[in-house]
């Protein structure tokens, strides 16, 4: 009996010991998991903050949002602004040799504050194909100030410089000087560009990024060599472009010449727009193929350049953008150039004539802001062509290859709402190295 | 000299009270056990309700914006302090490491339920970074709050122990 009691006691002690061991083990596991979660989250948080701290941001969108059309879904519209300024962010001239030899851009006095590149990227809410619209810089439109007041009718690229100049004169009279004068004047320019483009396209702009010539050069420097593909050899003394036909790799100086060349191209500015689209496609292809988005070191290098030379809107969450990046880098973007109805001379300047209603219809349909229009032969661009006005739209079959070089994936179906019939120029499909003129 | 019996509060129900001088020892089978049973209800309540606070905070944040923020952080810190104050000392082993996994789980769940994250595909790495960035400040604050509560409880308990020893010797 006593032996039995003794066995029971030993059993209870052994169970107790067993239980306490398992509890200790469970505690250890829970603490380890907790520490790991805390450490990983901390590293992610720190990496995010070190990447994004120091980004140059602008509140220009705040002034424009009040008058923005309502979003019908959770899609995002980004406006990329390429500024033709040869100055740094504080308004100082860039070194003369650098502007002449590397940028091949004359002197710091040339270019002023015209927005030579305006590309609206629409990223759908469902993560499907993104659509990008290039707005030809010489489109003759009603330009607006940031407060919505009209500047008049000018080339769309001039909205920035008109507002910049007006604000600069006003601030100068108030005694504002130096970098502050430059920053505040540029902010007025940004607001004017955003207001004008938003009004012209009829869709809300959610975010924007502004880059100048130096910024473009620096980004190309980080990403070099950049592969591009040309249908024909080109040589142009103005931009410094001197390239053979076919697939080739560009350094930053050549990359700038590639996207700036317009002389010697059949369709001038519109061919330049296609160059810019092809360049963006090549860059995003490279970012993806080199794994830049998932490599913190490479991403840090890119962000250091972005911090120096690029202005982003203050509400742009870089992490949200990263979540949308797969649709941009996965060959899921179609580039289009918005149509013009012809050419004309206004106030001694060569301009593109446009049909604002038609442009709105196309963009709104492609971005889910309105029902998709059915393209008819009587649309603005067709009328202009039949009326004898020179058509800016080259035939896609006229040696204009848009097949990405080195991209073996099947060509996806075109965007249903923005066919090439009503676009100026062929669509550039993203997801490889598109060949352009 | 009158010596008052140290009270067992709901903030520290598991602390075994020091014996009243001259009275019976207040062991697990005595008055302490009875009080511990009485204290089990607040412990259960704390452990059941506390995890809801960060969820409520996160829902409020999502109603106001695209990501979790101050509401979630406040809810998590409150929950952590409440749970760390209510449980018995032995249960602190489970409460102290709780904030990071709870914060991560709530952030992830809210993002997935509200559709700001898909939880799959090529965007998953970026989504995971977003969860970490959103959750880390709250989990760090809650963890610090819990450790402060544990520290305070430890100091109080040690002080009680010392005063009990003095009374026992006296």
Interface residues (C-beta under 8 A of the other chain):
Chain A: X27 X30 X31 X33 X34 X35 X37 X38 X40 X41 X42 X43 X44 X45 X47 X48 X127 X293 X294 X317 X319 X320 X322 X323 X324 X325 X326 X330
Chain B: X66 X93 X94 X96 X97 X98 X99 X100 X101 X103 X104 X117 X118 X121 X122 X123 X125 X126 X127 X128 X129 X130 X131 X132 X133 X135 X136 X137 X139 X140 X143
